[in-house]
Amino acid sequence: MNVVSSRTRLATAVVAACGLTALLAAPVAGHTAASGDDGSRPGEVITLTTARVGAPGNPPVAVVPFTDAVYASCADAPEGSRGCLTVGGVDHPYEIGQLEITVGQWVAFLNTVDPEGRDRLALYEDTEGSSAWPKYGQVDFDADARRGRHYSVAHPQWTDKPYGFANFLEAARLANSLDNGRILSKETRTEGRFAYVTYKVRLSPRTERGMYDLTRRNATRTSDSGFVVPSQNEWIKAAYYDPSGGGTYSYWKYPTNPGVFGDGAATAPSPTVLNPVTGDVTNAATQPLASYHASGLPAPSWCPGQVPPSVCDTANPIGLDPITYADVYEGSLATVGQARTTSPWGTLDQGGNAVEWTDTITPPPAGPDAGRVWRRLHGGVSNAPAFQMWPSAVGLQPQDNVFYAHVYPWLGIRIGVIGNPAARS
């Protein structure tokens, strides 16, 4: 599934089944700048491991969106190519999450910033719950739970899966919570040629200001040191740029292996096979590997063992009939890291699993768009074919797309680090 196309099979099916009125309702209004900013409350602790990305000043590469090629510059792209972009060049060292943000980490964030369970920041949709969506529901809400425990992982199997219902504003709020939080420890280690940093951070309930001032619709970074949502160039460099010169112009075709540009999916990684009741990867010995929907093969899929298969196959919050539902919703998110195939910098799952937000603002795909802010996304998805993992898959979506918040369970977050946030803790 192409999350960035102007019209998808998913959108067509949902519009036919439900109509646009309910799904495109306006977001909750009336939040004040102070919402979520009560700094007196203690937060939960999460552990975040990043991969260090060096070689500052690396050369960028040119891409034409969703085409099977890279070029040394846009001047080398075929004549008449529209929308050529130069991507991947970064002039500073930085860090990027080794893994995607998990459901367990997201639940810790929710309980930190919304201990009363009032959802004043509109961080939760009913479609994220296991009752509304047995196959894809990750997070349950209990209005009667005690303070700081209103949100819970829907089933234990979801704890180490990527959180999949994110919009950019949620990703930015998580970055702010980390940025305003307290770093309890910071440890650096090397594994072969890769360098990793593990942070233990007590999250802050302050979400509206920090690295991103969310009183501004087009929020950008406010500091050169702290936790961030990676930029498009930072994301692409970590996924594809090979400092040893492998690939084409030093860029891989997939975040898992150099591949061969121009050969379609012939050199794509193998698709994961998932345990049908846990979502764990069962074929990790097959390398390179990624969670995506390879042509001619079933999409990687699972359903929590606590749910009867007949319910998983049919029950959905969108009102799709079983045949349409089975056709549109095939792929599932796998346990993070279990594909085991690293990018040139040691990250995992930048190819497949969940598509991930960046903080890069981009023009809308065609003309004015009523003031909405659009951001770039990358990474493929377990429900999509191999081309979604190419460096040219420079997708875009409104940063607060209400439609996808209801119907798209594969939108994830990967956190980055710039500068030295430990010095400010």
Secondary structure in CASP SS format (residue, H / E / C, confidence):
PFRMAT SS
TARGET T0000
AUTHOR 0000-0000-0000
METHOD secondary structure of the structure
MODEL  1
M C 1.00
N C 1.00
V C 1.00
V C 1.00
S C 1.00
S C 1.00
R C 1.00
T C 1.00
R H 1.00
L H 1.00
A H 1.00
T H 1.00
A H 1.00
V H 1.00
V H 1.00
A H 1.00
A H 1.00
C H 1.00
G C 1.00
L H 1.00
T H 1.00
A H 1.00
L H 1.00
L C 1.00
A C 1.00
A C 1.00
P C 1.00
V C 1.00
A C 1.00
G C 1.00
H C 1.00
T C 1.00
A C 1.00
A C 1.00
S C 1.00
G C 1.00
D C 1.00
D C 1.00
G C 1.00
S C 1.00
R C 1.00
P C 1.00
G C 1.00
E C 1.00
V E 1.00
I E 1.00
T E 1.00
L E 1.00
T E 1.00
T E 1.00
A E 1.00
R E 1.00
V E 1.00
G C 1.00
A C 1.00
P C 1.00
G C 1.00
N C 1.00
P C 1.00
P C 1.00
V E 1.00
A E 1.00
V E 1.00
V C 1.00
P C 1.00
F C 1.00
T C 1.00
D C 1.00
A C 1.00
V C 1.00
Y E 1.00
A C 1.00
S C 1.00
C H 1.00
A H 1.00
D H 1.00
A C 1.00
P C 1.00
E C 1.00
G C 1.00
S C 1.00
R C 1.00
G C 1.00
C C 1.00
L E 1.00
T E 1.00
V E 1.00
G C 1.00
G C 1.00
V C 1.00
D C 1.00
H C 1.00
P C 1.00
Y E 1.00
E E 1.00
I E 1.00
G E 1.00
Q C 1.00
L C 1.00
E C 1.00
I C 1.00
T E 1.00
V H 1.00
G H 1.00
Q H 1.00
W H 1.00
V H 1.00
A H 1.00
F H 1.00
L H 1.00
N H 1.00
T H 1.00
V H 1.00
D C 1.00
P C 1.00
E C 1.00
G C 1.00
R C 1.00
D C 1.00
R C 1.00
L C 1.00
A C 1.00
L C 1.00
Y C 1.00
E C 1.00
D H 1.00
T H 1.00
E H 1.00
G C 1.00
S C 1.00
S C 1.00
A C 1.00
W C 1.00
P C 1.00
K C 1.00
Y C 1.00
G C 1.00
Q C 1.00
V E 1.00
D E 1.00
F E 1.00
D C 1.00
A C 1.00
D C 1.00
A C 1.00
R C 1.00
R C 1.00
G C 1.00
R C 1.00
H C 1.00
Y E 1.00
S E 1.00
V E 1.00
A C 1.00
H C 1.00
P H 1.00
Q H 1.00
W H 1.00
T C 1.00
D C 1.00
K C 1.00
P E 1.00
Y C 1.00
G C 1.00
F E 1.00
A C 1.00
N C 1.00
F H 1.00
L H 1.00
E H 1.00
A H 1.00
A H 1.00
R H 1.00
L H 1.00
A H 1.00
N H 1.00
S H 1.00
L H 1.00
D H 1.00
N C 1.00
G C 1.00
R E 1.00
I E 1.00
L E 1.00
S E 1.00
K E 1.00
E E 1.00
T E 1.00
R E 1.00
T E 1.00
E E 1.00
G C 1.00
R C 1.00
F E 1.00
A E 1.00
Y E 1.00
V E 1.00
T E 1.00
Y E 1.00
K E 1.00
V E 1.00
R E 1.00
L C 1.00
S C 1.00
P C 1.00
R C 1.00
T C 1.00
E C 1.00
R C 1.00
G C 1.00
M C 1.00
Y E 1.00
D C 1.00
L C 1.00
T C 1.00
R C 1.00
R C 1.00
N C 1.00
A C 1.00
T C 1.00
R E 1.00
T C 1.00
S C 1.00
D C 1.00
S C 1.00
G E 1.00
F E 1.00
V E 1.00
V C 1.00
P C 1.00
S C 1.00
Q H 1.00
N H 1.00
E H 1.00
W H 1.00
I H 1.00
K H 1.00
A H 1.00
A H 1.00
Y H 1.00
Y E 1.00
D C 1.00
P C 1.00
S C 1.00
G C 1.00
G C 1.00
G C 1.00
T E 1.00
Y C 1.00
S C 1.00
Y E 1.00
W C 1.00
K C 1.00
Y C 1.00
P C 1.00
T C 1.00
N C 1.00
P C 1.00
G C 1.00
V C 1.00
F C 1.00
G C 1.00
D C 1.00
G C 1.00
A C 1.00
A C 1.00
T C 1.00
A C 1.00
P C 1.00
S E 1.00
P E 1.00
T C 1.00
V C 1.00
L E 1.00
N C 1.00
P C 1.00
V C 1.00
T C 1.00
G C 1.00
D C 1.00
V E 1.00
T C 1.00
N C 1.00
A C 1.00
A C 1.00
T C 1.00
Q C 1.00
P C 1.00
L E 1.00
A E 1.00
S E 1.00
Y C 1.00
H C 1.00
A C 1.00
S C 1.00
G C 1.00
L C 1.00
P C 1.00
A C 1.00
P C 1.00
S C 1.00
W C 1.00
C C 1.00
P C 1.00
G C 1.00
Q C 1.00
V C 1.00
P C 1.00
P H 1.00
S H 1.00
V H 1.00
C H 1.00
D H 1.00
T H 1.00
A C 1.00
N C 1.00
P C 1.00
I C 1.00
G C 1.00
L C 1.00
D C 1.00
P H 1.00
I H 1.00
T H 1.00
Y H 1.00
A H 1.00
D H 1.00
V H 1.00
Y C 1.00
E C 1.00
G C 1.00
S C 1.00
L C 1.00
A C 1.00
T C 1.00
V C 1.00
G C 1.00
Q C 1.00
A C 1.00
R C 1.00
T C 1.00
T E 1.00
S C 1.00
P C 1.00
W C 1.00
G C 1.00
T C 1.00
L E 1.00
D C 1.00
Q C 1.00
G C 1.00
G E 1.00
N C 1.00
A C 1.00
V E 1.00
E E 1.00
W E 1.00
T E 1.00
D E 1.00
T E 1.00
I E 1.00
T E 1.00
P C 1.00
P C 1.00
P C 1.00
A C 1.00
G C 1.00
P C 1.00
D C 1.00
A C 1.00
G C 1.00
R C 1.00
V C 1.00
W E 1.00
R E 1.00
R E 1.00
L E 1.00
H E 1.00
G C 1.00
G C 1.00
V C 1.00
S C 1.00
N C 1.00
A C 1.00
P C 1.00
A H 1.00
F H 1.00
Q H 1.00
M H 1.00
W C 1.00
P C 1.00
S C 1.00
A C 1.00
V C 1.00
G E 1.00
L E 1.00
Q E 1.00
P E 1.00
Q C 1.00
D C 1.00
N C 1.00
V H 1.00
F H 1.00
Y H 1.00
A H 1.00
H H 1.00
V H 1.00
Y C 1.00
P C 1.00
W C 1.00
L E 1.00
G E 1.00
I C 1.00
R C 1.00
I C 1.00
G E 1.00
V E 1.00
I E 1.00
G C 1.00
N C 1.00
P H 1.00
A H 1.00
A H 1.00
R H 1.00
S C 1.00
END
